[in-house]
């Protein structure tokens, strides 16, 4: 079939997946992830090619893009589910669309779920396990009576536990375990002593029945000799619980020390992430001030910043456009609303296989893995528009004679200059603050010439 590609045609029969997406980069990223789990992957560039493929092959799962030229993903899902021969194939929407409304619409048409275009390895594995396309992961436990009497302790520690709460949680988890081991050892010692006493008694009776009656002095000396082994055994058995409890106590202290150390490390990581989020949150509102001040002499231009990894025409940008349209309708505006999308260049860490994320603020700029915007580059013009944005444009058809909304993607045209890359001491935070101000959407109102 023209335009249909098979990732591993020479492999033996196994679990097979079909990816339907008009974006080549999106197909490559998801294909590599699926191949990492041993799946055979076929790809199609359009919904029509995907349906033609299903006439000959039955994959175990279909990953369907939403916005594609010609037939879109929702229409393709309806065709697949209406055909009895393909209705049982699970379909996962692989798209940049998001939100509970979109998920409900996808499931209503027959899709089993939604996988974001900014997918990570963990998201893919979760979907495959839910669809039973990978073997179940279960930890096997084995018990042996001769093993060391020390069990692993699982302590549930709160995210922000104080030292006193941490010690209480660990003690409450370890104490029942120690008490259980002490009880088992006590029962074992008592049973062993009882058995040993019965054996000595039977041997003594058997020897007495055969041997001649000894003299009184000889009887006392032999009785003392017979008691020495019993005393020695009792002393040894009395020391066993002490030794075991000592070992358990040492290991418990070691586990407590490791847990406290791990908790301190996690607390430091959480604190660092909160500082980064707070800095980014505080910088974002102020970032738009220079641009707003610069446009005071042009009241027909409005700006909204787009956080990295978000769809440009969604969230606060969509709400800003709704408010603008409402005001213009009240003013009986006639003309054009031009929506311009600009992308910033961010300092990122990660790779193309597992995805990219914003680098830590204190990371030196020269250690950035990528300086750019791979999230924006992987999207088509249609994917930069959310489902809610498309619904908003549809609702404006009645006002098409008065004004229109025109969407443009103008790429990297910075409104705020970036720092000098060769500057000494330049950090990822310094660079990303400028990138956040350049990753924006502009709303320009152009009245119709009279």
C-alpha positions as CSV (number, residue, x, y, z in Angstrom):
1,X,0.0,0.0,0.0
2,X,1.3,3.4,-0.9
3,X,2.4,5.4,2.1
4,X,2.1,2.4,4.5
5,X,5.2,1.4,6.3
6,X,6.1,-1.7,8.3
7,X,8.7,-1.1,11.1
8,X,9.9,-4.8,11.3
9,X,8.5,-6.8,8.4
10,X,11.1,-9.6,8.8
11,X,10.3,-10.4,12.5
12,X,8.2,-13.5,13.4
13,X,4.5,-13.2,14.2
14,X,3.8,-11.4,17.5
15,X,1.9,-8.6,19.0
16,X,1.3,-5.9,16.3
17,X,0.5,-2.2,16.5
18,X,-0.7,0.2,13.9
19,X,0.1,4.0,14.1
20,X,-2.1,6.3,12.0
21,X,-0.6,9.8,12.0
22,X,0.2,12.4,9.3
23,X,3.3,13.6,11.4
24,X,6.4,11.6,10.5
25,X,8.2,12.6,13.7
26,X,5.3,11.5,15.9
27,X,5.2,8.2,14.1
28,X,8.9,7.6,14.6
29,X,8.9,8.5,18.3
30,X,6.0,6.2,19.2
31,X,7.3,3.4,16.9
32,X,10.6,3.3,18.7
33,X,8.9,3.1,22.1
34,X,6.6,0.3,21.0
35,X,9.5,-1.6,19.3
36,X,11.3,-1.4,22.6
37,X,8.6,-3.7,24.1
38,X,9.0,-6.2,21.2
39,X,5.9,-5.2,19.3
40,X,5.7,-5.2,15.5
41,X,4.8,-1.7,14.3
42,X,3.1,-0.6,11.1
43,X,2.4,3.0,10.2
44,X,0.0,4.9,8.0
45,X,0.1,8.5,7.0
46,X,-3.7,9.0,6.8
47,X,-6.9,7.6,8.1
48,X,-7.8,6.3,4.6
49,X,-4.6,4.4,4.4
50,X,-5.1,2.9,7.9
51,X,-8.6,1.7,6.9
52,X,-7.2,0.1,3.7
53,X,-4.5,-1.6,5.9
54,X,-7.2,-3.1,8.1
55,X,-8.8,-4.9,5.2
56,X,-5.7,-7.2,5.1
57,X,-4.2,-7.2,8.6
58,X,-5.6,-7.2,12.1
59,X,-3.3,-5.5,14.6
60,X,-3.6,-5.9,18.3
61,X,-3.9,-2.2,19.0
62,X,-4.4,1.0,16.9
63,X,-2.9,4.4,17.8
64,X,-5.0,7.0,16.0
65,X,-4.2,10.7,15.5
66,X,-7.1,13.1,15.6
67,X,-6.4,16.0,13.3
68,X,-5.3,14.8,9.9
69,X,-6.0,15.9,6.3
70,X,-9.1,14.3,4.8
71,X,-10.8,11.9,7.3
72,X,-10.0,12.8,10.9
73,X,-9.3,10.4,13.8
74,X,-12.9,10.4,15.2
75,X,-14.4,9.6,11.8
76,X,-11.9,6.7,11.4
77,X,-12.8,5.3,14.8
78,X,-16.5,5.4,13.9
79,X,-15.7,3.4,10.7
80,X,-13.6,0.9,12.6
81,X,-16.2,0.3,15.4
82,X,-19.0,0.0,12.9
83,X,-17.3,-2.9,11.1
84,X,-17.8,-6.2,12.9
85,X,-14.5,-7.5,11.7
86,X,-12.5,-4.6,13.2
87,X,-14.8,-3.5,16.1
88,X,-12.9,-5.5,18.7
89,X,-9.5,-3.9,18.0
90,X,-8.7,-1.5,20.8
91,X,-8.1,2.1,19.6
92,X,-6.0,4.6,21.5
93,X,-6.2,8.3,20.4
94,X,-2.6,9.5,20.0
95,X,-3.1,13.3,19.8
96,X,-2.2,16.6,21.4
97,X,-5.8,17.2,22.4
98,X,-6.5,17.0,26.1
99,X,-9.2,17.5,28.8
100,X,-12.0,15.4,30.3
101,X,-14.4,16.5,27.5
102,X,-12.2,15.2,24.8
103,X,-11.6,11.9,26.7
104,X,-15.4,11.5,27.1
105,X,-15.9,12.1,23.4
106,X,-13.2,9.7,22.4
107,X,-14.6,6.9,24.6
108,X,-18.1,7.6,23.4
109,X,-17.0,6.8,19.9
110,X,-15.3,3.6,21.0
111,X,-11.7,4.6,21.8
112,X,-10.2,3.0,25.0
113,X,-8.2,6.0,26.0
114,X,-6.1,9.0,25.0
115,X,-2.3,9.1,24.7
116,X,-0.7,12.6,24.6
117,X,1.8,13.5,21.8
118,X,4.3,14.4,24.6
119,X,4.3,10.7,25.5
120,X,6.8,9.1,27.9
121,X,8.0,5.5,28.2
122,X,5.9,5.0,31.4
123,X,2.7,6.1,29.7
124,X,3.2,3.7,26.8
125,X,4.0,0.7,29.1
126,X,0.9,1.5,31.2
127,X,-1.3,1.4,28.1
128,X,0.3,-1.9,26.9
129,X,-0.2,-3.5,30.3
130,X,-3.8,-2.4,30.5
131,X,-4.4,-3.9,27.0
132,X,-2.6,-7.1,28.1
133,X,-0.1,-6.7,25.3
134,X,2.8,-7.3,27.7
135,X,3.2,-10.1,30.3
136,X,1.9,-9.3,33.8
137,X,4.5,-8.0,36.3
138,X,4.3,-9.8,39.6
139,X,6.9,-10.2,42.2
140,X,7.4,-13.8,43.3
141,X,8.0,-14.4,47.0
142,X,9.4,-17.6,48.4
143,X,9.5,-18.6,52.1
144,X,11.9,-21.1,53.7
145,X,12.1,-22.3,57.4
146,X,15.9,-22.2,57.3
147,X,16.1,-18.5,56.2
148,X,17.4,-15.8,58.5
149,X,14.5,-14.6,60.7
150,X,14.6,-11.0,59.3
151,X,11.8,-9.8,57.0
152,X,11.7,-6.7,54.8
153,X,9.8,-3.8,56.4
154,X,7.7,-1.5,54.3
155,X,7.1,1.8,55.9
156,X,4.7,4.3,54.4
157,X,6.3,7.7,55.0
158,X,4.4,10.9,54.4
159,X,5.6,13.3,51.7
160,X,6.7,15.9,54.3
161,X,7.2,13.8,57.4
162,X,8.8,15.5,60.4
163,X,11.7,13.5,62.2
164,X,9.3,12.5,65.1
165,X,6.6,11.3,62.7
166,X,9.2,9.3,60.7
167,X,10.5,7.6,63.8
168,X,7.0,6.8,65.0
169,X,6.0,5.3,61.6
170,X,9.1,3.1,61.5
171,X,8.8,1.9,65.1
172,X,5.1,1.1,64.5
173,X,6.1,-1.0,61.5
174,X,9.1,-2.7,63.1
175,X,7.6,-3.4,66.6
176,X,5.0,-6.0,65.5
177,X,7.6,-7.8,63.4
178,X,10.0,-8.1,66.3
179,X,7.3,-9.3,68.6
180,X,6.3,-12.0,66.2
181,X,9.9,-13.2,65.8
182,X,10.4,-13.3,69.6
183,X,7.2,-15.3,70.1
184,X,8.3,-17.8,67.4
185,X,11.8,-18.2,69.0
186,X,10.2,-18.6,72.5
187,X,8.0,-21.4,71.2
188,X,10.9,-23.1,69.4
189,X,13.1,-23.0,72.6
190,X,10.4,-24.4,74.8
191,X,9.6,-27.2,72.4
192,X,13.3,-28.0,72.0
193,X,13.8,-28.2,75.8
194,X,10.8,-30.3,76.3
195,X,11.9,-32.7,73.6
196,X,15.4,-32.9,74.9
197,X,14.1,-33.5,78.5
198,X,11.9,-36.4,77.3
199,X,14.8,-38.0,75.4
200,X,17.1,-37.7,78.4
201,X,14.5,-39.2,80.6
202,X,13.9,-42.2,78.4
203,X,17.6,-42.8,78.0
204,X,18.0,-42.6,81.8
205,X,15.2,-45.1,82.4
206,X,16.6,-47.5,79.8
207,X,20.1,-47.4,81.3
208,X,18.8,-47.9,84.8
209,X,16.9,-51.0,83.8
210,X,20.1,-52.6,82.5
211,X,22.8,-51.4,84.8
212,X,23.3,-52.8,88.4
213,X,22.3,-50.5,91.2
214,X,25.3,-48.2,91.8
215,X,26.6,-47.1,95.1
216,X,25.3,-43.8,96.6
217,X,28.5,-41.8,95.8
218,X,28.7,-43.2,92.3
219,X,25.0,-42.4,91.7
220,X,25.5,-38.8,92.7
221,X,28.6,-38.3,90.4
222,X,26.9,-39.9,87.4
223,X,23.8,-37.8,87.9
224,X,26.0,-34.6,88.0
225,X,27.8,-35.7,84.8
226,X,24.4,-36.3,83.1
227,X,23.1,-32.9,84.1
228,X,26.1,-31.0,82.6
229,X,25.1,-31.5,78.9
230,X,21.5,-30.4,79.8
231,X,22.8,-27.3,81.5
232,X,25.1,-26.5,78.6
233,X,22.3,-26.9,76.0
234,X,19.9,-24.8,78.0
235,X,22.6,-22.0,78.2
236,X,23.2,-22.2,74.5
237,X,19.5,-22.1,73.7
238,X,19.0,-19.1,76.1
239,X,21.7,-17.2,74.1
240,X,20.1,-17.9,70.7
241,X,17.2,-15.5,71.1
242,X,19.5,-12.8,72.4
243,X,21.8,-13.2,69.4
244,X,18.9,-13.2,66.9
245,X,17.4,-10.2,68.5
246,X,20.7,-8.4,68.4
247,X,21.1,-9.1,64.7
248,X,17.6,-8.0,64.0
249,X,18.1,-4.8,66.1
250,X,21.2,-3.9,64.1
251,X,19.5,-4.5,60.8
252,X,16.5,-2.6,61.9
253,X,18.6,0.4,62.8
254,X,20.4,0.1,59.5
255,X,17.0,0.1,57.6
256,X,15.8,3.1,59.7
257,X,19.0,5.0,58.9
258,X,18.7,4.3,55.1
259,X,15.0,5.3,55.2
260,X,15.8,8.5,56.9
261,X,18.6,9.3,54.5
262,X,16.3,8.5,51.5
263,X,13.5,10.7,53.0
264,X,16.0,13.6,53.4
265,X,17.0,13.2,49.7
266,X,13.4,13.2,48.6
267,X,12.6,16.2,50.7
268,X,15.5,18.1,49.2
269,X,14.3,17.2,45.6
270,X,10.7,18.2,46.4
271,X,11.9,21.5,47.9
272,X,14.1,22.2,44.8
273,X,11.2,21.5,42.5
274,X,8.9,23.7,44.5
275,X,11.4,26.5,44.3
276,X,11.6,26.1,40.5
277,X,7.9,26.1,40.1
278,X,7.5,29.2,42.4
279,X,10.2,31.0,40.4
280,X,8.6,30.1,37.1
281,X,5.1,31.0,38.4
282,X,6.3,34.4,39.7
283,X,8.2,35.1,36.5
284,X,5.3,34.3,34.1
285,X,2.9,37.1,35.1
286,X,5.7,39.7,35.1
287,X,7.0,38.4,31.8
288,X,4.1,39.8,29.9
289,X,4.5,43.3,31.5
290,X,7.3,44.5,29.2
291,X,5.3,43.5,26.1
292,X,2.1,45.0,27.4
293,X,3.8,48.3,28.2
294,X,5.5,48.3,24.9
295,X,2.1,47.9,23.2
296,X,0.3,50.7,25.1
297,X,0.4,52.8,22.0
298,X,-1.2,49.9,20.0
299,X,-4.3,48.9,22.0
300,X,-5.3,46.5,19.2
301,X,-2.6,44.0,20.2
302,X,-2.9,41.6,23.2
303,X,-0.4,39.0,24.4
304,X,-0.6,35.7,26.3
305,X,2.3,33.5,27.3
306,X,2.4,29.8,26.5
307,X,4.2,27.5,29.1
308,X,6.4,25.0,27.5
309,X,4.6,21.7,26.6
310,X,1.1,23.2,26.4
311,X,-1.1,23.5,23.3
312,X,-0.9,27.2,22.2
313,X,-4.6,27.8,21.5
314,X,-5.9,26.3,24.8
315,X,-6.1,27.2,28.4
316,X,-5.7,30.9,29.3
317,X,-5.1,31.8,25.6
318,X,-8.5,30.4,24.6
319,X,-10.2,32.3,27.5
320,X,-8.5,35.5,26.4
321,X,-9.7,35.1,22.9
322,X,-13.3,34.3,24.1
323,X,-13.3,37.6,26.1
324,X,-11.9,39.5,23.1
325,X,-14.6,38.1,20.8
326,X,-17.3,38.9,23.3
327,X,-16.1,42.5,23.6
328,X,-15.9,42.9,19.8
329,X,-19.4,41.5,19.3
330,X,-20.7,44.0,21.9
331,X,-19.0,46.8,20.0
332,X,-20.4,45.5,16.6
333,X,-16.8,45.2,15.4
334,X,-16.2,44.4,11.7
335,X,-12.9,43.2,10.5
336,X,-10.3,40.5,11.3
337,X,-8.9,39.0,14.5
338,X,-5.4,37.7,13.6
339,X,-4.1,35.1,16.1
340,X,-0.3,34.8,15.8
341,X,1.6,31.9,17.4
342,X,5.3,32.4,18.3
343,X,7.6,29.7,19.7
344,X,10.4,30.3,22.2
345,X,13.7,28.4,22.3
346,X,14.1,26.6,25.7
347,X,17.0,25.0,27.4
348,X,15.9,21.4,27.8
349,X,17.2,18.1,29.2
350,X,16.3,14.6,28.0
351,X,16.3,12.8,24.7
352,X,14.0,12.0,21.8
353,X,13.1,8.6,23.1
354,X,11.9,9.5,26.6
355,X,11.0,13.1,25.9
356,X,12.3,16.5,26.9
357,X,11.6,18.7,30.0
358,X,12.7,22.1,31.2
359,X,16.2,22.1,32.7
360,X,16.8,23.0,36.3
361,X,17.3,26.7,36.9
362,X,20.8,26.2,38.3
363,X,22.0,24.0,35.5
364,X,24.8,25.7,33.4
365,X,23.5,26.7,30.0
366,X,26.3,24.8,28.2
367,X,25.0,21.5,29.7
368,X,21.6,21.8,28.1
369,X,20.8,18.7,25.9
370,X,18.7,20.7,23.5
371,X,18.1,24.4,22.9
372,X,14.9,24.7,21.0
373,X,11.2,23.7,21.1
374,X,10.8,20.1,20.0
375,X,7.2,20.1,21.4
376,X,6.2,22.8,19.0
377,X,8.1,21.4,16.1
378,X,6.4,18.0,16.4
379,X,2.9,19.6,16.0
380,X,1.1,20.5,12.8
381,X,-0.9,23.7,12.5
382,X,-4.1,21.9,13.2
383,X,-2.6,20.3,16.4
384,X,-1.8,23.7,17.8
385,X,-5.5,24.3,18.1
386,X,-7.4,22.5,20.9
387,X,-10.8,21.0,20.4
388,X,-12.4,23.8,22.4
389,X,-10.8,26.3,20.0
390,X,-12.2,24.5,17.0
391,X,-15.6,24.6,18.6
392,X,-15.3,28.3,19.2
393,X,-14.5,29.0,15.6
394,X,-17.5,26.9,14.6
395,X,-19.8,29.0,16.8
396,X,-18.6,32.2,14.9
397,X,-20.0,31.1,11.6
398,X,-23.1,33.3,12.1
399,X,-20.8,36.3,12.4
400,X,-18.6,35.4,9.4
401,X,-19.9,38.4,7.5
402,X,-18.8,40.8,10.2
403,X,-15.4,39.5,11.2
404,X,-13.2,36.4,10.8
405,X,-10.5,34.8,12.9
406,X,-7.2,34.0,11.1
407,X,-4.6,31.8,12.7
408,X,-0.9,32.1,11.8
409,X,2.2,30.3,13.1
410,X,5.1,32.7,12.8
411,X,7.8,30.6,14.4
412,X,10.7,32.1,16.3
413,X,10.4,35.9,16.4
414,X,11.6,36.9,19.9
415,X,10.0,39.9,21.5
416,X,12.6,39.8,24.3
417,X,16.3,39.2,23.4
418,X,18.0,36.1,24.7
419,X,21.2,36.2,26.8
420,X,24.5,35.8,25.2
421,X,25.1,32.0,24.9
422,X,28.9,32.6,25.6
423,X,28.3,34.6,28.7
424,X,30.2,33.2,31.8
425,X,27.9,31.8,34.5
426,X,24.8,31.7,32.2
427,X,22.3,29.3,33.7
428,X,19.3,27.5,32.2
429,X,17.0,29.6,34.4
430,X,18.4,32.8,32.9
431,X,17.8,31.5,29.4
432,X,14.4,30.0,30.0
433,X,13.0,33.2,31.5
434,X,13.6,34.9,28.2
435,X,12.3,31.9,26.3
436,X,9.1,31.9,28.4
437,X,8.4,35.5,27.3
438,X,9.0,34.7,23.6
439,X,6.7,31.6,23.7
440,X,3.5,33.5,23.2
441,X,0.3,34.1,21.3
442,X,-0.6,37.6,20.0
443,X,-4.2,38.7,19.3
444,X,-4.3,41.5,16.7
445,X,-7.6,43.2,15.8
446,X,-7.7,44.8,12.3
447,X,-10.8,46.8,11.6
448,X,-12.2,46.6,8.1
449,X,-11.4,49.6,5.9
450,X,-14.5,51.8,5.3
